[in-house]
Amino acid sequence: MEDLPVLKVTTDYNKFEFMPDNRRVNMRFIKELKASMSEIHMQKYMPILVNTKYEIVDGQHRFTACKELGLPVYYFVVEDADFDMIEANRNQRMLQAKDYLDIFVARNNPHYVKLKKLMSDYHLGISIALALTTGYDRKANLKMFKTGQFKFPEDDNVYFVADKLRLYCQFAKERKVKPAALYNDQRIALAFLILAHEKKFDWDRFMKKLEIYWPQLRAWDTYAEYARMFLSIYNYGKTNKLKIKELV
């Protein structure tokens, strides 16, 4: 069995060098990284990758941020790390929500552990899972998520909505509904939250109406418009049409 690389740490910044093929350091990214690192000290969970010459193959932004903050650099030495690895990482966006999730799960934060289990149990992407658990103010909630302040909801409503969303997404995929935003978008999750707030909303009726009227599904710009579309499908053939206050 091939030996796994050993995680190493140092504050000797001079031992590292940049490679000619490294992408240019983006100072905006450096600023964002420094702000995150100073709050959650994440560098241990996102080590840089170097070759045997200590040339940085992946992680020049993380290295620069650590150096400017005077923080230790965690790194792996990989013998066959080369330009191909740089290419594989060249277009990678840094510090996505999934990165923060992994960091706090590694720290055994119970709220992030529950979120990861929700994603696994209901086959949800992180953007949809966050929409279900944090609600409508995405920008503010994402900032809290990145700083470890995320709190998993105490009530069971999130599991109820996740289950209904799972059934809907399965239905849409089986019928090859297009575009994919109709079943793989956080706006759908937020629309389902609105529907779930109405206790009179009959989910069995909704799914039965979808069986008939699913060709009328279309993409919208906002979660409220998605919710109105779903409610319109629900109300087809209904004498006393259901109204939801948030959509009036």
N, C-alpha and C positions, 0 to 999 in steps of 0.2 A: 504494500500500500504506500502511495506517495505521501511523504511527510508534508503536513500543513505548515505554512509560514508562521513564524512566531511573532506575536505582537510586541513591538519594541517602543521605547519612549526615550526622548532626550530633549534637552534645552540647548544643545549645541547646534545652533542654526547654521553655522558655517560649514558643517559637514555635507549639507545638501546643495545640489546645483539644479538649475533649470536646464531642460533639453531644448535644443534649437526648434524642435517641432512642437513644443508646448504652445497652447493657445495663449494669446495675449491676456495678461491679467486685467480683469475688469474691476475698476476701483469701486463701482457701485456694489458689485457682489461682495467685495472685501468689506465694505461698510456694513452690509447686511449681516455678513458672517460674524464680524466683530461684535455687533449688537447681540446676536444670538448666543455666541460663545460666552460673553460676559455675564449672561443671565443663567444659562443652563449647563455650561461647561461640557459641551457635547463632543469635544474632539476625540475622546477615547473611543467613542462609538462610530466615528467616521475617520479611521486612519488613512493616511496618504499611502501611496504605492510608489516604491523606488526600485531601481535595478541595483545590481551589485556595485555600480559606481556611485551609488547614492544620488543618481539623477532622478528627479521627480517625474514619474510617468503619469500619475494621476493624483491631483490634489494640490496643485500650485496655489489655488485660492485659499484653501484651508491652511496650507503652510504659511502663506503670507500673513493671514489673519492671526495665527498663533504667534508668529514672530513679532508682529506689531503690538500684540497684547502681552508679550512675555510669558505666554503659556507653553507648557510642554507639547511637543509634537509626537503624536503616536503614528507609527508607520510599520508597514510590512516590506521586507526585502524579498523580491521575487526575481530569480535568476534570468528567466526568459521574458521579462517585461520589456516591451519594445514599442516601436511606433504603431504597430497594429492595435495595441492596447490603448494608445492615445486616441486613435481614430474611433475606437469603440466608445470612448468616453467624451469625445469632442463636443457632441451635441446634447450631452446630459444636462438637464436643468438641476441646479443645486438646491438642496434644502427644500424639497417638496414635502407636502404634508405627511407622506408615507415615511420619509426619513425621520421626522419628529415622532411619529407613532412608534417606530422601531426603537428610538432612543429611550422613550419613556416606558415602553414595554420591557426593555432590557433593565430598567431600574425598578421593575415590578410595581409601577404605579397602577393601582387597581382600576382606575377609571379608563386608562388607556388599554389595559389588559381586557376589560369588558368590551371596549370598542372593537378591538381586534377579533374577539370571539364572535361579536355580532356580525362582522364582515365575513367571517368564515362560515358561520351557521346559515346565513341568508344569502351568501354569494354576492356581497355588495362591494363596490369600489369605495375607496376612502371618501371621495367627495360626496357620494350619496349617503354614506354612513354618517358623515359629519352633518349633512343637511337634516337627517332624521333626529340627530341627538342634540343639535345646537340651535336649529331654527333658521330664521330668515336673515339675520344680520351677518352675512358671510364674512365680511371684512373684519369686523370686531371679534367674531367668534374664532376666526383663524388666528388672529393675533394671540388670543388667550390660549389656543391650542398649542401654538409654537413655544409658549413660555411655561408650559406645564400646568396651566390653570384650568384645563378642561375638566368638566365634571359630567360623568355619565348620569343620565336621568334616573331618578329613584323609582318612578312609577313604571308600570309594565306597558304603557301605551306605545313606546318605541318598538317593542317586540310585536305588538299587534299590527302596527302600520308596516313594519318590515315584512311581516308575513303576507299582508295584502299586496305589498309592492312586489314581492317575490312571485306571487301567483300571476299578477299582471304582466310582469316582465317575461315570465315563462310563456304566457299566452301570446304576447307580441312577437317573441322570437320564433315560436312555432309557426306563426303566420307570416314570418319574414316581413314584418312591418318596417317601412322605411320612412324617414331616416332613423338611424340608430338613436338619435336624441329622444325618440318616443319611448325608449325603455332604458336608456343608459345615460341619464342626465339628472343632476341634482334638482332641477326644476320640477321633474316628475315627483321626486320624493317630497318636495315642499308642497306641491299640489295635493298629494295624498294626505299630508298633515292637515291641510285645510278641510278636506273631506272628512277626516277622522274626528275633527272637532265637533261635527254635527252628529249628535246621537241618533237622529232619525235616518241617517244615511244607511241604506240596506246594501251591504257589500255583495250579497248573493244576487240581488237584482242587478247591480252594476255589472257583474261578470256575465250575467245572462244577456244583458243588453249589448255588451261588447261582442258577444258571439254573433249578433246580428249586424251591428253598426260599426264594427271595427274598421271597415274601409274609409270611414269618415275621420279617422285619426289623422292629425297633421301636426307639424311642428309650430311652436309659438315662441315668442321672445321672452315671456315672463311666466313664472310659476302660476300667477293668478289666472292668466289666459289658459294655461293647461287645465287648471281646476275648473274653469267655466266650461271648457270643452267636455271634460269628464261628466260634469253635472248635467250638461245638455243631453249627452248620451243616456245618462241615468233617467232623465225625465221624459224620454220619448214614450208616447202612449200613456202617460200618467195624467189623470184629470187634475188632481191637486198637486201641481208641480212643487217639488221641494226647492226652497230658497235657503241660501246660506248667507248669513249677514256679511261675512267678510268679502263676498263676491258681488254684493249689490252695489 
